[in-house]
Amino acid sequence: MPISPLAGKPADQSLLINVPRLVTAYYTGQPDPSIPAQRVVFGTSGIAAPRSITLSMRRTFLAITQAICLYRKHQSIDGPLFIGVDTHALSEPAFASALEVLAANGVDVMVDADNGYTPTPVISHAILNYNSWSRARPRGRHRHYTVT
């Protein structure tokens, strides 16, 4: 991969986002699922939200998290849910939204003890360690999901 000509230079104003506007849009806007650019995408590293600042992702994250809770209940999954926080601007608000739903559903949640950023491989490692430990102490059905 070639080195960007912008490397090591201050970012041009046209390349910067307005973080307060982005966070406000997270809480106030309304996504339109009929527009492909406003759809949420699920990938190997979790949920990828669109980069548009004109729509709300809060409702989407609340619904996704509630769906996870309902699935866990339907499948009798009682193990903890591991959740991580990324460095992007909407990670903290999405994290707070997810915790609201998880707490309301009585889901045990595992987070970084220092409230630090947690890349997906760190979450995966924590899940593997927990699974190794919990196999020696079975108390129910354990399945874990990563939400980053």
DSSP file (Angstrom, degrees, kcal/mol; ACC not computed):
  #  RESIDUE AA STRUCTURE BP1 BP2  ACC     N-H-->O    O-->H-N    N-H-->O    O-->H-N    TCO  KAPPA ALPHA  PHI   PSI    X-CA   Y-CA   Z-CA
    1    1 A M              0   0    0      0, 0.0     3,-0.1     0, 0.0     2,-0.1   0.000 360.0 360.0 360.0 128.0    0.0    0.0    0.0
    2    2 A P        -     0   0    0      0, 0.0     2,-0.3     0, 0.0     0, 0.0  -0.355 360.0-102.5 -71.5 153.0    1.5    3.4   -1.0
    3    3 A I        -     0   0    0      1,-0.1     0, 0.0    -2,-0.1     0, 0.0  -0.575  40.1-113.1 -74.7 133.8    2.0    6.1    1.6
    4    4 A S    >   -     0   0    0     -2,-0.3     3,-1.5     1,-0.1    -1,-0.1  -0.399  12.0-131.6 -66.5 140.8   -0.6    8.8    1.4
    5    5 A P  T 3  S+     0   0    0      0, 0.0    -1,-0.1     0, 0.0    -2,-0.0   0.656 109.3  60.2 -65.9 -13.0    0.6   12.2    0.4
    6    6 A L  T >  S+     0   0    0      2,-0.1     3,-2.0     3,-0.0    -2,-0.1   0.557  76.9 122.5 -88.6  -9.0   -1.3   13.5    3.4
    7    7 A A  T <  S+     0   0    0     -3,-1.5    -4,-0.0     1,-0.3     0, 0.0  -0.281  80.1   9.9 -58.8 132.7    0.7   11.5    5.8
    8    8 A G  T 3  S+     0   0    0      1,-0.3    -1,-0.3     0, 0.0    -2,-0.1   0.505 107.5 106.0  79.4   4.8    2.5   13.6    8.5
    9    9 A K  S <  S-     0   0    0     -3,-2.0    -1,-0.3     1,-0.0     3,-0.1  -0.840  80.7 -95.0-114.8 152.6    0.6   16.7    7.6
   10   10 A P        -     0   0    0      0, 0.0     2,-0.1     0, 0.0    -1,-0.0  -0.379  52.1-102.4 -60.7 143.4   -2.2   18.5    9.4
   11   11 A A        -     0   0    0      1,-0.1     2,-0.2     2,-0.1     5,-0.1  -0.430  32.6-115.0 -70.6 140.0   -5.6   17.5    8.0
   12   12 A D    >>  -     0   0    0     -2,-0.1     3,-2.2     1,-0.1     4,-0.5  -0.485  24.8-118.0 -69.9 143.8   -7.4   19.8    5.6
   13   13 A Q  G >4 S+     0   0    0      1,-0.3     3,-1.1     2,-0.2    -1,-0.1   0.816 113.1  63.3 -53.5 -33.5  -10.7   21.2    7.0
   14   14 A S  G 34 S+     0   0    0      1,-0.2    -1,-0.3     3,-0.0    -3,-0.0   0.685 101.3  52.1 -67.9 -16.8  -12.6   19.6    4.2
   15   15 A L  G <4 S+     0   0    0     -3,-2.2    -1,-0.2     2,-0.1     2,-0.2   0.566  93.1  92.3 -93.8 -10.5  -11.5   16.1    5.5
   16   16 A L    <<  -     0   0    0     -3,-1.1     2,-0.3    -4,-0.5    -3,-0.0  -0.543  65.2-139.9 -89.1 149.9  -12.6   16.7    9.1
   17   17 A I        -     0   0    0     -2,-0.2     2,-1.0     4,-0.0    -2,-0.1  -0.679  20.9-117.1-100.0 160.5  -16.0   15.7   10.5
   18   18 A N     >  -     0   0    0     -2,-0.3     4,-2.3     1,-0.2     5,-0.2  -0.843  29.9-168.8 -95.4  98.0  -18.1   17.7   12.9
   19   19 A V  H  > S+     0   0    0     -2,-1.0     4,-2.7     1,-0.2     5,-0.3   0.909  82.5  51.2 -62.3 -46.3  -18.1   15.3   15.9
   20   20 A P  H  > S+     0   0    0      0, 0.0     4,-2.3     0, 0.0    -1,-0.2   0.907 112.1  48.3 -58.6 -38.4  -20.8   17.2   17.9
   21   21 A R  H  > S+     0   0    0      2,-0.2     4,-2.5     1,-0.2    -2,-0.2   0.896 111.0  51.3 -66.0 -39.3  -23.1   17.2   14.9
   22   22 A L  H  X S+     0   0    0     -4,-2.3     4,-1.7     2,-0.2    -1,-0.2   0.926 111.6  46.1 -62.8 -45.5  -22.4   13.5   14.3
   23   23 A V  H  X S+     0   0    0     -4,-2.7     4,-1.2     2,-0.2    -2,-0.2   0.899 112.0  51.5 -65.9 -40.4  -23.3   12.7   17.9
   24   24 A T  H >X S+     0   0    0     -4,-2.3     4,-1.9    -5,-0.3     3,-0.6   0.923 108.5  51.3 -60.6 -44.1  -26.4   14.8   17.8
   25   25 A A  H 3X S+     0   0    0     -4,-2.5     4,-1.9     1,-0.2    -1,-0.2   0.844 101.1  63.2 -62.4 -33.4  -27.5   13.1   14.6
   26   26 A Y  H 3< S+     0   0    0     -4,-1.7    32,-2.0    30,-0.2    33,-0.3   0.890 114.5  32.7 -55.9 -40.1  -27.0    9.7   16.4
   27   27 A Y  H << S+     0   0    0     -4,-1.2    -2,-0.2    -3,-0.6    -1,-0.2   0.733 129.0  31.9 -89.8 -24.4  -29.8   10.7   18.8
   28   28 A T  H  < S+     0   0    0     -4,-1.9    -3,-0.2    -5,-0.1    28,-0.2   0.727  94.4  84.3-113.4 -24.6  -32.1   12.8   16.6
   29   29 A G     <  -     0   0    0     -4,-1.9    26,-0.2    -5,-0.3    29,-0.1  -0.075  62.6-133.1 -78.8 179.1  -32.1   11.7   13.0
   30   30 A Q        -     0   0    0     24,-0.5    27,-0.1    29,-0.0     2,-0.0  -0.949  16.6-139.7-135.6 112.5  -34.1    8.9   11.3
   31   31 A P        -     0   0    0      0, 0.0     8,-0.1     0, 0.0     3,-0.0  -0.365   8.3-142.2 -69.0 152.3  -32.4    6.4    9.0
   32   32 A D    >   -     0   0    0      3,-0.1     3,-2.3     1,-0.1     6,-0.3  -0.916   7.4-163.7-115.4 101.9  -34.2    5.4    5.8
   33   33 A P  T 3  S+     0   0    0      0, 0.0    -1,-0.1     0, 0.0     6,-0.1   0.647  85.2  70.3 -64.0 -13.1  -33.6    1.7    5.2
   34   34 A S  T 3  S+     0   0    0      1,-0.1     3,-0.1     4,-0.1     5,-0.0   0.630  86.8  75.3 -77.0 -10.7  -34.8    2.0    1.6
   35   35 A I  S X  S-     0   0    0     -3,-2.3     3,-2.5     1,-0.1     4,-0.3  -0.894  77.2-149.8-101.5 111.8  -31.6    4.0    0.9
   36   36 A P  G >  S+     0   0    0      0, 0.0     3,-1.5     0, 0.0    -1,-0.1   0.821  94.0  60.5 -51.7 -36.7  -28.6    1.6    0.7
   37   37 A A  G 3  S+     0   0    0      1,-0.3    15,-0.3    -3,-0.1    14,-0.2   0.659 104.3  51.4 -67.5 -14.3  -26.1    4.2    2.0
   38   38 A Q  G <  S+     0   0    0     -3,-2.5    -1,-0.3    -6,-0.3     2,-0.2   0.337  87.5 107.4-103.9   5.7  -28.2    4.4    5.3
   39   39 A R  S <  S-     0   0    0     -3,-1.5     2,-0.3    -4,-0.3    -5,-0.0  -0.549  71.3-118.4 -84.7 150.0  -28.3    0.7    6.0
   40   40 A V        -     0   0    0     -2,-0.2     2,-0.4     9,-0.1     9,-0.2  -0.670  26.8-150.0 -83.3 141.2  -26.4   -1.0    8.8
   41   41 A V  E     -A   48   0A   0      7,-2.2     7,-3.3    -2,-0.3     2,-0.5  -0.940   0.6-148.0-116.5 135.0  -23.9   -3.6    7.7
   42   42 A F  E     +A   47   0A   0     -2,-0.4     2,-0.2     5,-0.2     5,-0.2  -0.875  29.3 160.1-102.1 132.8  -22.9   -6.6    9.7
   43   43 A G  E >   -A   46   0A   0      3,-3.1     3,-1.4    -2,-0.5     0, 0.0  -0.694  56.7 -78.1-137.3-170.7  -19.3   -7.9    9.3
   44   44 A T  T 3  S+     0   0    0      1,-0.3     3,-0.1    -2,-0.2    -2,-0.0   0.697 127.6  48.3 -69.0 -18.7  -16.7  -10.0   11.0
   45   45 A S  T 3  S-     0   0    0      1,-0.3     2,-0.4   103,-0.0    -1,-0.3   0.199 120.0 -98.9-106.9  15.3  -15.8   -7.1   13.3
   46   46 A G  E <  S-A   43   0A   0     -3,-1.4    -3,-3.1   101,-0.1     2,-0.4  -0.874  73.8  -5.0 114.0-141.2  -19.4   -6.3   14.4
   47   47 A I  E     -A   42   0A   0     -2,-0.4     2,-0.6    -5,-0.2    -5,-0.2  -0.818  51.9-159.2-102.8 131.1  -21.7   -3.6   13.1
   48   48 A A  E     -A   41   0A   0     -7,-3.3    -7,-2.2    -2,-0.4    -2,-0.1  -0.943  11.5-157.1-111.5 116.3  -20.6   -0.9   10.6
   49   49 A A        -     0   0    0     -2,-0.6    -9,-0.1    -9,-0.2   -10,-0.1  -0.588  27.9 -97.1 -88.9 152.5  -22.8    2.2   10.6
   50   50 A P        -     0   0    0      0, 0.0    -1,-0.1     0, 0.0   -12,-0.1  -0.238  24.7-127.9 -62.3 157.9  -23.0    4.5    7.6
   51   51 A R  S    S+     0   0    0    -14,-0.2   -13,-0.1     2,-0.0     2,-0.1   0.495  70.9 118.4 -86.4  -4.0  -20.8    7.6    7.7
   52   52 A S        -     0   0    0    -15,-0.3     3,-0.4     1,-0.1     0, 0.0  -0.366  52.8-156.7 -65.0 139.9  -23.7    9.9    7.0
   53   53 A I  S    S+     0   0    0      1,-0.2    -1,-0.1    -2,-0.1   -28,-0.1   0.276  79.2  79.1 -98.6  11.4  -24.3   12.5    9.7
   54   54 A T  S    S+     0   0    0    -25,-0.0   -24,-0.5     2,-0.0     2,-0.3   0.341  85.3  63.4-101.0   7.3  -27.9   13.0    8.7
   55   55 A L  S    S-     0   0    0     -3,-0.4     2,-0.5   -26,-0.2   -26,-0.2  -0.899  76.5-114.8-134.1 161.8  -29.4   10.0   10.3
   56   56 A S        +     0   0    0     -2,-0.3   -30,-0.2   -28,-0.2     4,-0.2  -0.787  21.5 177.4 -95.5 130.7  -29.9    8.4   13.7
   57   57 A M     >  +     0   0    0     -2,-0.5     4,-2.9   -31,-0.2     5,-0.2   0.556  67.2  84.7-102.2 -12.6  -28.2    5.2   14.6
   58   58 A R  H  > S+     0   0    0    -32,-2.0     4,-2.8     1,-0.2     5,-0.2   0.934  91.0  47.5 -57.4 -49.1  -29.5    5.1   18.2
   59   59 A R  H  > S+     0   0    0    -33,-0.3     4,-2.4     1,-0.2    -1,-0.2   0.892 112.7  50.9 -59.3 -38.5  -32.8    3.5   17.2
   60   60 A T  H  > S+     0   0    0     -4,-0.2     4,-2.7     2,-0.2    -2,-0.2   0.936 111.5  45.7 -65.0 -47.0  -30.9    1.0   15.1
   61   61 A F  H  X S+     0   0    0     -4,-2.9     4,-2.5     2,-0.2     5,-0.2   0.884 112.1  52.0 -65.8 -37.7  -28.5    0.1   17.9
   62   62 A L  H  X S+     0   0    0     -4,-2.8     4,-2.4    -5,-0.2    -1,-0.2   0.938 112.9  45.3 -61.6 -45.4  -31.4   -0.2   20.4
   63   63 A A  H  X S+     0   0    0     -4,-2.4     4,-2.4    -5,-0.2    -2,-0.2   0.903 113.3  49.0 -66.0 -42.3  -33.3   -2.6   18.1
   64   64 A I  H  X S+     0   0    0     -4,-2.7     4,-2.0     2,-0.2    -1,-0.2   0.930 113.1  47.3 -62.9 -44.8  -30.2   -4.7   17.3
   65   65 A T  H  X S+     0   0    0     -4,-2.5     4,-2.2     1,-0.2    -2,-0.2   0.899 111.6  50.5 -65.9 -39.9  -29.3   -5.0   21.0
   66   66 A Q  H  X S+     0   0    0     -4,-2.4     4,-2.7    -5,-0.2    -1,-0.2   0.898 108.4  53.1 -63.9 -39.1  -33.0   -5.9   21.8
   67   67 A A  H  X S+     0   0    0     -4,-2.4     4,-2.4     2,-0.2    -2,-0.2   0.898 108.0  50.6 -62.3 -39.8  -32.9   -8.6   19.1
   68   68 A I  H  X S+     0   0    0     -4,-2.0     4,-2.6     2,-0.2    -2,-0.2   0.921 110.8  49.4 -62.4 -43.6  -29.8  -10.1   20.6
   69   69 A C  H  X S+     0   0    0     -4,-2.2     4,-2.3     1,-0.2    -2,-0.2   0.915 111.8  47.8 -61.8 -43.7  -31.5  -10.2   24.0
   70   70 A L  H  X S+     0   0    0     -4,-2.7     4,-2.7     2,-0.2    -1,-0.2   0.898 111.8  50.1 -65.2 -40.3  -34.6  -11.8   22.6
   71   71 A Y  H  X S+     0   0    0     -4,-2.4     4,-2.3     2,-0.2    -2,-0.2   0.935 110.3  49.9 -62.3 -46.2  -32.5  -14.4   20.7
   72   72 A R  H  <>S+     0   0    0     -4,-2.6     5,-3.1     1,-0.2     4,-0.3   0.918 113.1  46.8 -58.8 -43.6  -30.5  -15.2   23.9
   73   73 A K  H ><5S+     0   0    0     -4,-2.3     3,-1.3     3,-0.2    -2,-0.2   0.936 112.1  49.4 -64.2 -46.4  -33.7  -15.6   25.9
   74   74 A H  H 3<5S+     0   0    0     -4,-2.7    -1,-0.2     1,-0.3    -2,-0.2   0.840 115.7  43.8 -61.6 -34.7  -35.3  -17.8   23.2
   75   75 A Q  T 3<5S-     0   0    0     -4,-2.3    -1,-0.3    -5,-0.2    -2,-0.2   0.360 111.6-120.1 -92.4   4.6  -32.2  -20.0   23.0
   76   76 A S  T < 5 +     0   0    0     -3,-1.3     2,-0.6    -4,-0.3    65,-0.5   0.879  52.1 166.3  56.9  41.4  -31.8  -20.1   26.8
   77   77 A I  B   < +b  141   0B   0     -5,-3.1    -1,-0.2    -6,-0.2    65,-0.2  -0.787  11.4 166.0 -89.9 119.8  -28.4  -18.5   26.6
   78   78 A D        +     0   0    0     63,-2.2    64,-0.2    -2,-0.6    30,-0.2   0.373  35.6 109.9-118.5   4.0  -27.3  -17.4   30.1
   79   79 A G  S    S-     0   0    0     62,-0.9    29,-0.2    64,-0.1    62,-0.0  -0.304  77.6 -85.7 -73.8 165.4  -23.6  -16.7   29.7
   80   80 A P        -     0   0    0      0, 0.0     2,-0.5     0, 0.0    29,-0.2  -0.262  34.5-125.8 -69.6 158.8  -22.3  -13.1   29.7
   81   81 A L  E     -c  109   0C   0     27,-2.8    29,-2.8    63,-0.1     2,-0.5  -0.930  18.8-144.7-105.2 126.4  -22.2  -10.9   26.7
   82   82 A F  E     -cd 110 146C   0     63,-0.7    65,-0.9    -2,-0.5     2,-0.4  -0.792  22.0-178.7 -92.7 129.4  -18.8   -9.4   25.9
   83   83 A I  E     - d   0 147C   0     27,-2.3    29,-0.3    -2,-0.5     2,-0.3  -0.988   6.2-164.4-133.9 139.8  -18.9   -5.9   24.5
   84   84 A G        -     0   0    0     63,-2.0     2,-0.4    -2,-0.4    33,-0.1  -0.807  14.3-133.6-122.4 162.7  -16.1   -3.6   23.3
   85   85 A V        -     0   0    0     31,-0.4    33,-2.8    -2,-0.3     2,-0.1  -0.963  19.3-157.1-117.9 130.6  -15.7    0.0   22.5
   86   86 A D        -     0   0    0     -2,-0.4     6,-0.1    62,-0.3     5,-0.0  -0.303  28.1-109.6 -94.9-178.2  -13.9    1.2   19.4
   87   87 A T  S    S+     0   0    0     -2,-0.1    -1,-0.0     4,-0.1    30,-0.0   0.451  77.6 112.3 -95.4  -1.3  -12.2    4.6   18.8
   88   88 A H  S >  S-     0   0    0      1,-0.1     3,-1.6     2,-0.0     4,-0.5  -0.303  81.5-104.9 -75.1 163.0  -14.7    6.0   16.3
   89   89 A A  T 3  S+     0   0    0      1,-0.3     3,-0.2     2,-0.1    -1,-0.1   0.754 116.1  43.7 -61.2 -30.4  -16.9    9.0   17.2
   90   90 A L  T 3> S+     0   0    0      1,-0.2     4,-2.3     2,-0.1    -1,-0.3   0.398  86.2  93.0 -98.0   4.1  -20.1    7.1   17.7
   91   91 A S  H <> S+     0   0    0     -3,-1.6     4,-2.5     2,-0.2    -1,-0.2   0.924  85.6  48.7 -64.7 -44.2  -18.7    4.1   19.7
   92   92 A E  H  > S+     0   0    0     -4,-0.5     4,-2.4    -3,-0.2     5,-0.2   0.942 113.6  45.2 -64.2 -48.1  -19.3    5.7   23.1
   93   93 A P  H  > S+     0   0    0      0, 0.0     4,-2.3     0, 0.0    -1,-0.2   0.912 115.1  48.6 -61.9 -38.9  -23.0    6.6   22.4
   94   94 A A  H  X S+     0   0    0     -4,-2.3     4,-2.6     2,-0.2    -2,-0.2   0.892 110.0  52.4 -65.4 -38.7  -23.6    3.2   20.8
   95   95 A F  H  X S+     0   0    0     -4,-2.5     4,-2.5    -5,-0.2    -1,-0.2   0.928 110.1  47.7 -60.9 -47.1  -22.0    1.5   23.8
   96   96 A A  H  X S+     0   0    0     -4,-2.4     4,-1.9     2,-0.2    -2,-0.2   0.902 111.9  50.4 -62.2 -41.6  -24.3    3.5   26.2
   97   97 A S  H  X S+     0   0    0     -4,-2.3     4,-1.6     1,-0.2    -2,-0.2   0.930 111.4  48.0 -62.2 -45.7  -27.4    2.6   24.1
   98   98 A A  H  X S+     0   0    0     -4,-2.6     4,-2.8     1,-0.2     5,-0.2   0.913 109.4  52.7 -62.7 -42.6  -26.5   -1.1   24.1
   99   99 A L  H  X S+     0   0    0     -4,-2.5     4,-2.7     1,-0.2     5,-0.3   0.868 104.4  57.2 -62.7 -35.9  -25.8   -1.1   27.9
  100  100 A E  H  X S+     0   0    0     -4,-1.9     4,-2.0     2,-0.2    -1,-0.2   0.942 112.7  40.0 -57.4 -48.1  -29.3    0.4   28.5
  101  101 A V  H  X S+     0   0    0     -4,-1.6     4,-1.5     2,-0.2    -2,-0.2   0.915 115.2  50.8 -70.4 -43.5  -31.0   -2.4   26.7
  102  102 A L  H  <>S+     0   0    0     -4,-2.8     5,-2.6     1,-0.2     4,-0.2   0.913 112.4  47.1 -62.3 -42.5  -28.8   -5.2   28.1
  103  103 A A  H ><5S+     0   0    0     -4,-2.7     3,-1.5     1,-0.2    -1,-0.2   0.912 109.1  53.9 -64.9 -42.2  -29.3   -3.9   31.6
  104  104 A A  H 3<5S+     0   0    0     -4,-2.0    -1,-0.2     1,-0.3    -2,-0.2   0.789 111.4  47.0 -62.7 -26.7  -33.1   -3.7   31.1
  105  105 A N  T 3<5S-     0   0    0     -4,-1.5    -1,-0.3    -3,-0.2    -2,-0.2   0.375 114.3-116.9 -95.8   2.5  -33.0   -7.4   29.9
  106  106 A G  T < 5 +     0   0    0     -3,-1.5     2,-0.4    -4,-0.2    -3,-0.2   0.774  56.5 160.6  70.2  26.4  -30.9   -8.5   32.9
  107  107 A V      < -     0   0    0     -5,-2.6     2,-0.4    -6,-0.2    -1,-0.2  -0.679  41.9-125.9 -83.9 129.7  -28.0   -9.6   30.7
  108  108 A D        -     0   0    0     -2,-0.4   -27,-2.8   -29,-0.2     2,-0.4  -0.618  32.2-159.4 -71.7 129.8  -24.6  -10.0   32.4
  109  109 A V  E     -c   81   0C   0     -2,-0.4     2,-0.5   -29,-0.2   -27,-0.2  -0.932  12.8-154.1-120.6 135.7  -22.2   -7.9   30.4
  110  110 A M  E     +c   82   0C   0    -29,-2.8   -27,-2.3    -2,-0.4     2,-0.3  -0.942  25.1 165.2-108.2 123.3  -18.4   -8.1   30.4
  111  111 A V        -     0   0    0     -2,-0.5   -27,-0.1   -29,-0.2     2,-0.1  -0.843  48.9 -72.5-129.3 166.8  -16.5   -4.9   29.5
  112  112 A D    >   -     0   0    0    -29,-0.3     3,-1.9    -2,-0.3     6,-0.0  -0.412  41.5-133.0 -59.7 131.1  -12.9   -3.7   29.8
  113  113 A A  T 3  S+     0   0    0      1,-0.3    -1,-0.1    -2,-0.1    -2,-0.0   0.770 106.5  42.7 -60.8 -27.4  -12.2   -3.1   33.5
  114  114 A D  T 3  S-     0   0    0      3,-0.1    -1,-0.3     2,-0.0     3,-0.1   0.233 112.5-115.3-102.8  13.0  -10.6    0.3   32.7
  115  115 A N    <   +     0   0    0     -3,-1.9    -2,-0.1     1,-0.1     2,-0.1   0.849  66.3 152.9  54.6  36.3  -13.3    1.4   30.2
  116  116 A G        -     0   0    0      1,-0.1   -31,-0.4     0, 0.0    -4,-0.3  -0.316  54.4 -78.6 -88.6 174.1  -10.6    1.3   27.5
  117  117 A Y        -     0   0    0    -33,-0.1   -31,-0.2    -3,-0.1    -1,-0.1  -0.516  44.9-160.2 -71.4 141.5  -10.9    0.7   23.8
  118  118 A T        -     0   0    0    -33,-2.8     5,-0.1    -2,-0.2    -1,-0.0  -0.847   3.9-150.7-133.5  95.9  -11.2   -2.9   23.0
  119  119 A P    >>  -     0   0    0      0, 0.0     4,-1.6     0, 0.0     3,-1.3  -0.254  34.2-104.7 -61.7 153.4  -10.4   -4.2   19.5
  120  120 A T  H 3> S+     0   0    0      1,-0.3     4,-2.8     2,-0.2     5,-0.2   0.846 119.3  58.0 -50.7 -42.6  -12.3   -7.2   18.3
  121  121 A P  H 3> S+     0   0    0      0, 0.0     4,-2.2     0, 0.0    -1,-0.3   0.851 104.6  52.7 -60.6 -30.6   -9.3   -9.6   18.8
  122  122 A V  H <> S+     0   0    0     -3,-1.3     4,-2.2     2,-0.2    -2,-0.2   0.915 110.5  46.6 -67.8 -42.1   -9.2   -8.6   22.5
  123  123 A I  H  X S+     0   0    0     -4,-1.6     4,-2.5     2,-0.2     5,-0.2   0.931 111.7  51.4 -63.6 -45.4  -12.9   -9.4   22.9
  124  124 A S  H  X S+     0   0    0     -4,-2.8     4,-2.4     1,-0.2    -2,-0.2   0.904 110.0  49.7 -58.5 -42.0  -12.4  -12.7   21.0
  125  125 A H  H  X S+     0   0    0     -4,-2.2     4,-2.5    -5,-0.2    -1,-0.2   0.907 109.8  50.8 -64.1 -41.9   -9.5  -13.6   23.3
  126  126 A A  H  X S+     0   0    0     -4,-2.2     4,-2.6     2,-0.2    -2,-0.2   0.898 110.2  50.0 -62.2 -40.4  -11.6  -12.8   26.4
  127  127 A I  H  X S+     0   0    0     -4,-2.5     4,-3.1     2,-0.2     5,-0.2   0.930 110.5  49.2 -64.3 -45.6  -14.4  -15.0   25.1
  128  128 A L  H  X S+     0   0    0     -4,-2.4     4,-2.3     2,-0.2    -2,-0.2   0.920 112.6  48.0 -60.5 -43.6  -12.0  -17.9   24.5
  129  129 A N  H  X S+     0   0    0     -4,-2.5     4,-2.2     2,-0.2    -2,-0.2   0.923 113.3  47.5 -62.5 -43.8  -10.5  -17.5   28.0
  130  130 A Y  H  X S+     0   0    0     -4,-2.6     4,-3.5     1,-0.2     5,-0.2   0.926 111.2  50.6 -63.8 -44.4  -14.0  -17.4   29.5
  131  131 A N  H  X S+     0   0    0     -4,-3.1     4,-1.8     1,-0.2    -1,-0.2   0.898 109.9  50.7 -60.9 -40.1  -15.1  -20.4   27.6
  132  132 A S  H  X S+     0   0    0     -4,-2.3     4,-0.6    -5,-0.2    -1,-0.2   0.916 115.8  42.2 -62.1 -43.3  -12.1  -22.3   28.7
  133  133 A W  H >< S+     0   0    0     -4,-2.2     3,-0.8     1,-0.2     4,-0.4   0.912 113.5  51.2 -69.2 -43.4  -12.8  -21.4   32.3
  134  134 A S  H >< S+     0   0    0     -4,-3.5     3,-0.9     1,-0.2    -2,-0.2   0.768  97.8  65.8 -72.0 -24.8  -16.6  -22.0   32.1
  135  135 A R  H 3< S+     0   0    0     -4,-1.8    -1,-0.2     1,-0.3    -2,-0.2   0.843 101.0  51.7 -63.1 -30.5  -16.2  -25.5   30.6
  136  136 A A  T << S+     0   0    0     -3,-0.8    -1,-0.3    -4,-0.6    -2,-0.2   0.670 119.1  36.7 -77.9 -15.5  -14.7  -26.5   33.9
  137  137 A R  S <  S-     0   0    0     -3,-0.9    -1,-0.3    -4,-0.4    -2,-0.1  -0.503  82.0-170.7-133.2  63.7  -17.6  -25.0   35.8
  138  138 A P        +     0   0    0      0, 0.0     3,-0.1     0, 0.0    -3,-0.1  -0.319  22.1 153.7 -62.8 135.7  -20.8  -25.7   33.7
  139  139 A R        -     0   0    0      1,-0.4     2,-0.3    -5,-0.1    -4,-0.1   0.177  65.9 -40.9-142.9  15.3  -23.9  -23.9   34.9
  140  140 A G  S    S-     0   0    0      2,-0.0     2,-0.6   -63,-0.0    -1,-0.4  -0.967  90.5 -31.3 151.0-167.2  -26.0  -23.6   31.8
  141  141 A R  B     -b   77   0B   0    -65,-0.5   -63,-2.2    -2,-0.3   -62,-0.9  -0.749  54.6-164.4 -90.5 122.9  -25.7  -22.8   28.1
  142  142 A H        +     0   0    0     -2,-0.6     2,-0.3   -64,-0.2   -65,-0.1  -0.931  20.6 152.4-113.9 121.8  -22.9  -20.4   27.3
  143  143 A R        -     0   0    0     -2,-0.5     2,-0.4   -63,-0.1   -64,-0.1  -0.986  23.7-155.2-139.8 145.8  -22.7  -18.6   24.0
  144  144 A H        -     0   0    0     -2,-0.3     2,-0.4   -63,-0.1   -63,-0.1  -0.936   4.7-161.9-128.2 146.0  -21.1  -15.3   23.5
  145  145 A Y        -     0   0    0     -2,-0.4   -63,-0.7   -65,-0.2     2,-0.5  -0.929  15.1-134.9-125.1 148.0  -21.5  -12.5   20.9
  146  146 A T  E     -d   82   0C   0     -2,-0.4     2,-0.5   -65,-0.1   -63,-0.2  -0.910  19.4-179.9-106.4 125.0  -19.2   -9.7   20.1
  147  147 A V  E      d   83   0C   0    -65,-0.9   -63,-2.0    -2,-0.5  -101,-0.1  -0.951 360.0 360.0-122.9 109.1  -20.6   -6.2   19.6
  148  148 A T              0   0    0     -2,-0.5   -62,-0.3  -103,-0.2  -102,-0.1   0.378 360.0 360.0-120.8 360.0  -17.9   -3.6   18.8
